[in-house]
Amino acid sequence: MDGSKLPGATVLVTGSTGGLGREFVRQARARGATKVYAAARRDVDWDDPRIVPLRLDVADPDAIAAAAVAANDVDVLVNNAGGGGDPRC
């Protein structure tokens, strides 16, 4: 797979509700991903059926396990979560 293109790929973006995360989701779609899991600690309406909201707190082992089951078809992971002042990160 060409590094600048994601034809037919399924992408998971963590931290998808922030500015950079939203841009990663947008770029994945623009580069040909057929499905993008938009993972975040809160729900967001994406207005695009190809973008699948996924509730995920990367500091919670149970949430990580549930997300791994729900998104078991991922080809590319963009790990954008963490940092934001949370002492657990």
N, CA, C and O atoms as CSV, one atom per row, in Angstrom:
chain,resi,resn,atom,element,x,y,z
A,1,MET,N,N,0.854,-1.179,0.000
A,1,MET,CA,C,0.000,0.000,0.000
A,1,MET,C,C,0.896,1.237,0.000
A,1,MET,O,O,1.801,1.358,0.825
A,2,ASP,N,N,0.637,2.148,-0.927
A,2,ASP,CA,C,1.354,3.414,-1.015
A,2,ASP,C,C,1.127,4.221,0.261
A,2,ASP,O,O,-0.009,4.324,0.723
A,3,GLY,N,N,2.178,4.793,0.836
A,3,GLY,CA,C,2.076,5.530,2.089
A,3,GLY,C,C,1.179,6.754,2.036
A,3,GLY,O,O,0.702,7.211,3.075
A,4,SER,N,N,0.938,7.294,0.844
A,4,SER,CA,C,0.089,8.480,0.744
A,4,SER,C,C,-1.353,8.142,0.387
A,4,SER,O,O,-2.209,9.026,0.382
A,5,LYS,N,N,-1.630,6.894,0.093
A,5,LYS,CA,C,-2.977,6.473,-0.304
A,5,LYS,C,C,-3.435,5.342,0.608
A,5,LYS,O,O,-2.625,4.568,1.118
A,6,LEU,N,N,-4.737,5.262,0.801
A,6,LEU,CA,C,-5.314,4.213,1.651
A,6,LEU,C,C,-6.477,3.531,0.935
A,6,LEU,O,O,-7.548,3.387,1.525
A,7,PRO,N,N,-6.305,3.109,-0.307
A,7,PRO,CA,C,-7.424,2.559,-1.067
A,7,PRO,C,C,-7.997,1.304,-0.415
A,7,PRO,O,O,-7.301,0.309,-0.219
A,8,GLY,N,N,-9.280,1.380,-0.086
A,8,GLY,CA,C,-9.950,0.221,0.484
A,8,GLY,C,C,-9.593,-0.111,1.910
A,8,GLY,O,O,-10.061,-1.125,2.429
A,9,ALA,N,N,-8.786,0.695,2.566
A,9,ALA,CA,C,-8.320,0.391,3.927
A,9,ALA,C,C,-9.388,0.724,4.960
A,9,ALA,O,O,-10.269,1.555,4.738
A,10,THR,N,N,-9.277,0.046,6.096
A,10,THR,CA,C,-10.056,0.376,7.278
A,10,THR,C,C,-9.089,0.990,8.273
A,10,THR,O,O,-8.090,0.372,8.642
A,11,VAL,N,N,-9.387,2.204,8.705
A,11,VAL,CA,C,-8.486,2.996,9.546
A,11,VAL,C,C,-9.143,3.242,10.896
A,11,VAL,O,O,-10.349,3.479,10.966
A,12,LEU,N,N,-8.363,3.187,11.963
A,12,LEU,CA,C,-8.828,3.578,13.295
A,12,LEU,C,C,-8.018,4.781,13.742
A,12,LEU,O,O,-6.789,4.727,13.782
A,13,VAL,N,N,-8.701,5.861,14.076
A,13,VAL,CA,C,-8.054,7.081,14.564
A,13,VAL,C,C,-8.460,7.279,16.017
A,13,VAL,O,O,-9.644,7.440,16.310
A,14,THR,N,N,-7.493,7.270,16.931
A,14,THR,CA,C,-7.791,7.573,18.331
A,14,THR,C,C,-7.740,9.083,18.529
A,14,THR,O,O,-7.096,9.796,17.759
A,15,GLY,N,N,-8.418,9.564,19.561
A,15,GLY,CA,C,-8.437,11.005,19.816
A,15,GLY,C,C,-9.070,11.771,18.676
A,15,GLY,O,O,-8.606,12.851,18.312
A,16,SER,N,N,-10.132,11.212,18.110
A,16,SER,CA,C,-10.687,11.753,16.867
A,16,SER,C,C,-11.551,12.997,17.029
A,16,SER,O,O,-11.954,13.585,16.025
A,17,THR,N,N,-11.850,13.418,18.252
A,17,THR,CA,C,-12.731,14.573,18.417
A,17,THR,C,C,-11.994,15.906,18.462
A,17,THR,O,O,-12.625,16.955,18.336
A,18,GLY,N,N,-10.687,15.890,18.636
A,18,GLY,CA,C,-9.914,17.126,18.636
A,18,GLY,C,C,-9.620,17.577,17.217
A,18,GLY,O,O,-9.914,16.863,16.259
A,19,GLY,N,N,-9.050,18.744,17.086
A,19,GLY,CA,C,-8.763,19.301,15.768
A,19,GLY,C,C,-7.876,18.420,14.916
A,19,GLY,O,O,-8.191,18.162,13.754
A,20,LEU,N,N,-6.768,17.951,15.477
A,20,LEU,CA,C,-5.857,17.099,14.725
A,20,LEU,C,C,-6.498,15.745,14.439
A,20,LEU,O,O,-6.354,15.213,13.338
A,21,GLY,N,N,-7.202,15.185,15.416
A,21,GLY,CA,C,-7.877,13.907,15.216
A,21,GLY,C,C,-8.928,13.985,14.125
A,21,GLY,O,O,-9.029,13.087,13.290
A,22,ARG,N,N,-9.717,15.064,14.128
A,22,ARG,CA,C,-10.718,15.257,13.071
A,22,ARG,C,C,-10.042,15.330,11.699
A,22,ARG,O,O,-10.564,14.800,10.718
A,23,GLU,N,N,-8.899,15.975,11.635
A,23,GLU,CA,C,-8.179,16.075,10.368
A,23,GLU,C,C,-7.656,14.708,9.929
A,23,GLU,O,O,-7.687,14.396,8.739
A,24,PHE,N,N,-7.181,13.893,10.856
A,24,PHE,CA,C,-6.744,12.534,10.504
A,24,PHE,C,C,-7.907,11.728,9.938
A,24,PHE,O,O,-7.736,10.997,8.962
A,25,VAL,N,N,-9.090,11.854,10.542
A,25,VAL,CA,C,-10.280,11.162,10.027
A,25,VAL,C,C,-10.589,11.666,8.618
A,25,VAL,O,O,-10.816,10.870,7.708
A,26,ARG,N,N,-10.597,12.971,8.440
A,26,ARG,CA,C,-10.886,13.556,7.132
A,26,ARG,C,C,-9.868,13.105,6.076
A,26,ARG,O,O,-10.239,12.756,4.955
A,27,GLN,N,N,-8.599,13.116,6.441
A,27,GLN,CA,C,-7.544,12.702,5.508
A,27,GLN,C,C,-7.648,11.223,5.139
A,27,GLN,O,O,-7.413,10.852,3.989
A,28,ALA,N,N,-7.996,10.384,6.102
A,28,ALA,CA,C,-8.151,8.953,5.804
A,28,ALA,C,C,-9.236,8.762,4.743
A,28,ALA,O,O,-9.051,7.996,3.797
A,29,ARG,N,N,-10.348,9.444,4.896
A,29,ARG,CA,C,-11.433,9.352,3.905
A,29,ARG,C,C,-10.969,9.914,2.563
A,29,ARG,O,O,-11.223,9.317,1.517
A,30,ALA,N,N,-10.294,11.055,2.592
A,30,ALA,CA,C,-9.841,11.687,1.349
A,30,ALA,C,C,-8.830,10.815,0.614
A,30,ALA,O,O,-8.718,10.900,-0.609
A,31,ARG,N,N,-8.104,9.989,1.332
A,31,ARG,CA,C,-7.075,9.147,0.722
A,31,ARG,C,C,-7.585,7.759,0.354
A,31,ARG,O,O,-6.804,6.886,-0.025
A,32,GLY,N,N,-8.909,7.555,0.467
A,32,GLY,CA,C,-9.494,6.333,-0.054
A,32,GLY,C,C,-9.894,5.272,0.951
A,32,GLY,O,O,-10.336,4.196,0.549
A,33,ALA,N,N,-9.758,5.531,2.239
A,33,ALA,CA,C,-10.201,4.546,3.231
A,33,ALA,C,C,-11.704,4.326,3.072
A,33,ALA,O,O,-12.464,5.283,2.924
A,34,THR,N,N,-12.122,3.083,3.105
A,34,THR,CA,C,-13.550,2.797,2.951
A,34,THR,C,C,-14.289,2.824,4.278
A,34,THR,O,O,-15.509,2.983,4.309
A,35,LYS,N,N,-13.554,2.668,5.376
A,35,LYS,CA,C,-14.154,2.767,6.710
A,35,LYS,C,C,-13.135,3.403,7.632
A,35,LYS,O,O,-11.949,3.075,7.596
A,36,VAL,N,N,-13.621,4.330,8.471
A,36,VAL,CA,C,-12.758,4.967,9.463
A,36,VAL,C,C,-13.453,4.867,10.809
A,36,VAL,O,O,-14.547,5.402,10.988
A,37,TYR,N,N,-12.821,4.183,11.759
A,37,TYR,CA,C,-13.307,4.180,13.139
A,37,TYR,C,C,-12.795,5.462,13.788
A,37,TYR,O,O,-11.586,5.682,13.870
A,38,ALA,N,N,-13.706,6.296,14.242
A,38,ALA,CA,C,-13.364,7.549,14.907
A,38,ALA,C,C,-13.479,7.316,16.408
A,38,ALA,O,O,-14.560,7.446,16.981
A,39,ALA,N,N,-12.359,6.971,17.041
A,39,ALA,CA,C,-12.354,6.592,18.458
A,39,ALA,C,C,-12.131,7.813,19.345
A,39,ALA,O,O,-11.265,8.650,19.086
A,40,ALA,N,N,-12.948,7.886,20.410
A,40,ALA,CA,C,-12.844,9.001,21.348
A,40,ALA,C,C,-13.570,8.645,22.638
A,40,ALA,O,O,-14.309,7.662,22.699
A,41,ARG,N,N,-13.349,9.457,23.666
A,41,ARG,CA,C,-14.023,9.234,24.950
A,41,ARG,C,C,-15.462,9.713,24.950
A,41,ARG,O,O,-16.222,9.390,25.864
A,42,ARG,N,N,-15.849,10.480,23.937
A,42,ARG,CA,C,-17.236,10.958,23.864
A,42,ARG,C,C,-17.766,10.728,22.454
A,42,ARG,O,O,-17.000,10.626,21.496
A,43,ASP,N,N,-19.086,10.647,22.344
A,43,ASP,CA,C,-19.728,10.412,21.058
A,43,ASP,C,C,-19.769,11.679,20.216
A,43,ASP,O,O,-19.931,12.784,20.733
A,44,VAL,N,N,-19.622,11.496,18.924
A,44,VAL,CA,C,-19.702,12.586,17.960
A,44,VAL,C,C,-20.485,12.077,16.753
A,44,VAL,O,O,-20.309,10.933,16.334
A,45,ASP,N,N,-21.346,12.922,16.196
A,45,ASP,CA,C,-22.066,12.581,14.974
A,45,ASP,C,C,-21.232,13.048,13.786
A,45,ASP,O,O,-20.957,14.241,13.655
A,46,TRP,N,N,-20.831,12.131,12.929
A,46,TRP,CA,C,-19.931,12.442,11.828
A,46,TRP,C,C,-20.645,12.742,10.517
A,46,TRP,O,O,-20.008,13.244,9.591
A,47,ASP,N,N,-21.924,12.460,10.398
A,47,ASP,CA,C,-22.673,12.732,9.162
A,47,ASP,C,C,-22.062,12.055,7.934
A,47,ASP,O,O,-22.139,12.586,6.826
A,48,ASP,N,N,-21.461,10.898,8.130
A,48,ASP,CA,C,-20.879,10.135,7.027
A,48,ASP,C,C,-20.951,8.670,7.433
A,48,ASP,O,O,-20.317,8.281,8.414
A,49,PRO,N,N,-21.698,7.851,6.715
A,49,PRO,CA,C,-21.852,6.451,7.111
A,49,PRO,C,C,-20.562,5.645,7.064
A,49,PRO,O,O,-20.496,4.554,7.630
A,50,ARG,N,N,-19.542,6.162,6.402
A,50,ARG,CA,C,-18.253,5.457,6.337
A,50,ARG,C,C,-17.390,5.720,7.567
A,50,ARG,O,O,-16.362,5.072,7.764
A,51,ILE,N,N,-17.816,6.675,8.392
A,51,ILE,CA,C,-17.105,6.982,9.634
A,51,ILE,C,C,-17.895,6.377,10.781
A,51,ILE,O,O,-19.055,6.726,11.002
A,52,VAL,N,N,-17.261,5.470,11.506
A,52,VAL,CA,C,-17.915,4.718,12.575
A,52,VAL,C,C,-17.425,5.237,13.927
A,52,VAL,O,O,-16.258,5.049,14.271
A,53,PRO,N,N,-18.302,5.887,14.699
A,53,PRO,CA,C,-17.882,6.330,16.038
A,53,PRO,C,C,-17.565,5.120,16.914
A,53,PRO,O,O,-18.270,4.112,16.871
A,54,LEU,N,N,-16.520,5.226,17.695
A,54,LEU,CA,C,-16.095,4.135,18.575
A,54,LEU,C,C,-15.716,4.735,19.920
A,54,LEU,O,O,-14.770,5.518,20.006
A,55,ARG,N,N,-16.438,4.378,20.959
A,55,ARG,CA,C,-16.151,4.896,22.302
A,55,ARG,C,C,-14.880,4.221,22.802
A,55,ARG,O,O,-14.820,2.994,22.885
A,56,LEU,N,N,-13.860,5.016,23.136
A,56,LEU,CA,C,-12.576,4.464,23.580
A,56,LEU,C,C,-11.846,5.460,24.463
A,56,LEU,O,O,-11.625,6.610,24.083
A,57,ASP,N,N,-11.476,4.997,25.648
A,57,ASP,CA,C,-10.573,5.726,26.534
A,57,ASP,C,C,-9.296,4.892,26.580
A,57,ASP,O,O,-9.295,3.795,27.138
A,58,VAL,N,N,-8.213,5.398,26.001
A,58,VAL,CA,C,-6.986,4.601,25.881
A,58,VAL,C,C,-6.310,4.333,27.218
A,58,VAL,O,O,-5.341,3.576,27.277
A,59,ALA,N,N,-6.807,4.943,28.297
A,59,ALA,CA,C,-6.269,4.680,29.633
A,59,ALA,C,C,-7.092,3.624,30.375
A,59,ALA,O,O,-6.802,3.326,31.534
A,60,ASP,N,N,-8.105,3.060,29.733
A,60,ASP,CA,C,-9.000,2.081,30.347
A,60,ASP,C,C,-8.843,0.732,29.657
A,60,ASP,O,O,-9.288,0.570,28.521
A,61,PRO,N,N,-8.211,-0.249,30.329
A,61,PRO,CA,C,-7.977,-1.559,29.707
A,61,PRO,C,C,-9.254,-2.239,29.210
A,61,PRO,O,O,-9.233,-2.895,28.169
A,62,ASP,N,N,-10.359,-2.093,29.935
A,62,ASP,CA,C,-11.617,-2.705,29.492
A,62,ASP,C,C,-12.128,-2.052,28.206
A,62,ASP,O,O,-12.633,-2.740,27.318
A,63,ALA,N,N,-11.997,-0.737,28.107
A,63,ALA,CA,C,-12.417,-0.026,26.900
A,63,ALA,C,C,-11.534,-0.418,25.715
A,63,ALA,O,O,-12.021,-0.540,24.591
A,64,ILE,N,N,-10.260,-0.611,25.959
A,64,ILE,CA,C,-9.340,-1.041,24.896
A,64,ILE,C,C,-9.731,-2.423,24.389
A,64,ILE,O,O,-9.772,-2.657,23.181
A,65,ALA,N,N,-10.019,-3.340,25.312
A,65,ALA,CA,C,-10.410,-4.699,24.924
A,65,ALA,C,C,-11.708,-4.678,24.119
A,65,ALA,O,O,-11.820,-5.379,23.114
A,66,ALA,N,N,-12.685,-3.886,24.547
A,66,ALA,CA,C,-13.958,-3.799,23.829
A,66,ALA,C,C,-13.760,-3.209,22.433
A,66,ALA,O,O,-14.374,-3.674,21.472
A,67,ALA,N,N,-12.913,-2.194,22.316
A,67,ALA,CA,C,-12.651,-1.587,21.012
A,67,ALA,C,C,-11.943,-2.569,20.082
A,67,ALA,O,O,-12.208,-2.582,18.880
A,68,ALA,N,N,-11.054,-3.383,20.623
A,68,ALA,CA,C,-10.342,-4.373,19.811
A,68,ALA,C,C,-11.311,-5.394,19.220
A,68,ALA,O,O,-11.130,-5.849,18.091
A,69,VAL,N,N,-12.326,-5.746,19.978
A,69,VAL,CA,C,-13.351,-6.671,19.478
A,69,VAL,C,C,-14.227,-5.983,18.428
A,69,VAL,O,O,-14.513,-6.553,17.375
A,70,ALA,N,N,-14.644,-4.763,18.727
A,70,ALA,CA,C,-15.547,-4.037,17.828
A,70,ALA,C,C,-14.885,-3.659,16.502
A,70,ALA,O,O,-15.543,-3.634,15.462
A,71,ALA,N,N,-13.597,-3.369,16.540
A,71,ALA,CA,C,-12.885,-2.905,15.345
A,71,ALA,C,C,-11.808,-3.915,14.960
A,71,ALA,O,O,-10.627,-3.579,14.872
A,72,ASN,N,N,-12.229,-5.142,14.734
A,72,ASN,CA,C,-11.257,-6.212,14.466
A,72,ASN,C,C,-10.830,-6.287,13.003
A,72,ASN,O,O,-10.120,-7.215,12.615
A,73,ASP,N,N,-11.249,-5.332,12.194
A,73,ASP,CA,C,-10.911,-5.330,10.774
A,73,ASP,C,C,-9.977,-4.182,10.380
A,73,ASP,O,O,-9.897,-3.823,9.205
A,74,VAL,N,N,-9.277,-3.613,11.349
A,74,VAL,CA,C,-8.444,-2.430,11.113
A,74,VAL,C,C,-7.158,-2.792,10.360
A,74,VAL,O,O,-6.467,-3.753,10.696
A,75,ASP,N,N,-6.862,-1.986,9.329
A,75,ASP,CA,C,-5.613,-2.118,8.575
A,75,ASP,C,C,-4.557,-1.124,9.038
A,75,ASP,O,O,-3.365,-1.430,9.053
A,76,VAL,N,N,-5.018,0.091,9.422
A,76,VAL,CA,C,-4.108,1.182,9.776
A,76,VAL,C,C,-4.586,1.832,11.066
A,76,VAL,O,O,-5.766,2.152,11.210
A,77,LEU,N,N,-3.651,2.028,12.014
A,77,LEU,CA,C,-3.953,2.708,13.266
A,77,LEU,C,C,-3.236,4.051,13.295
A,77,LEU,O,O,-2.030,4.130,13.059
A,78,VAL,N,N,-3.997,5.112,13.589
A,78,VAL,CA,C,-3.421,6.435,13.820
A,78,VAL,C,C,-3.662,6.733,15.295
A,78,VAL,O,O,-4.781,7.065,15.688
A,79,ASN,N,N,-2.619,6.615,16.110
A,79,ASN,CA,C,-2.743,6.793,17.554
A,79,ASN,C,C,-2.495,8.255,17.897
A,79,ASN,O,O,-1.356,8.698,18.041
A,80,ASN,N,N,-3.592,8.990,18.023
A,80,ASN,CA,C,-3.542,10.419,18.286
A,80,ASN,C,C,-4.010,10.754,19.703
A,80,ASN,O,O,-4.034,11.926,20.080
A,81,ALA,N,N,-4.378,9.750,20.487
A,81,ALA,CA,C,-4.939,9.989,21.819
A,81,ALA,C,C,-3.851,10.155,22.861
A,81,ALA,O,O,-2.705,9.742,22.677
A,82,GLY,N,N,-4.250,10.772,23.956
A,82,GLY,CA,C,-3.344,10.909,25.089
A,82,GLY,C,C,-2.778,12.303,25.199
A,82,GLY,O,O,-2.958,13.147,24.321
A,83,GLY,N,N,-2.098,12.516,26.289
A,83,GLY,CA,C,-1.481,13.831,26.494
A,83,GLY,C,C,-2.410,14.790,27.180
A,83,GLY,O,O,-2.416,14.833,28.410
A,84,GLY,N,N,-3.164,15.531,26.496
A,84,GLY,CA,C,-4.150,16.506,26.903
A,84,GLY,C,C,-4.311,16.815,28.375
A,84,GLY,O,O,-5.417,17.163,28.789
A,85,GLY,N,N,-3.277,16.711,29.190
A,85,GLY,CA,C,-3.385,17.075,30.592
A,85,GLY,C,C,-3.870,15.963,31.505
A,85,GLY,O,O,-3.923,16.148,32.721
A,86,ASP,N,N,-4.224,14.814,30.949
A,86,ASP,CA,C,-4.709,13.704,31.771
A,86,ASP,C,C,-3.504,13.028,32.419
A,86,ASP,O,O,-2.638,12.518,31.709
A,87,PRO,N,N,-3.426,13.012,33.746
A,87,PRO,CA,C,-2.256,12.431,34.429
A,87,PRO,C,C,-2.114,10.941,34.204
A,87,PRO,O,O,-1.047,10.389,34.473
A,88,ARG,N,N,-3.154,10.263,33.716
A,88,ARG,CA,C,-3.053,8.831,33.428
A,88,ARG,C,C,-2.289,8.559,32.156
A,88,ARG,O,O,-1.885,7.420,31.923
A,89,CYS,N,N,-2.072,9.582,31.306
A,89,CYS,CA,C,-1.436,9.379,30.004
A,89,CYS,C,C,0.058,9.597,30.104
A,89,CYS,O,O,0.769,9.471,29.107
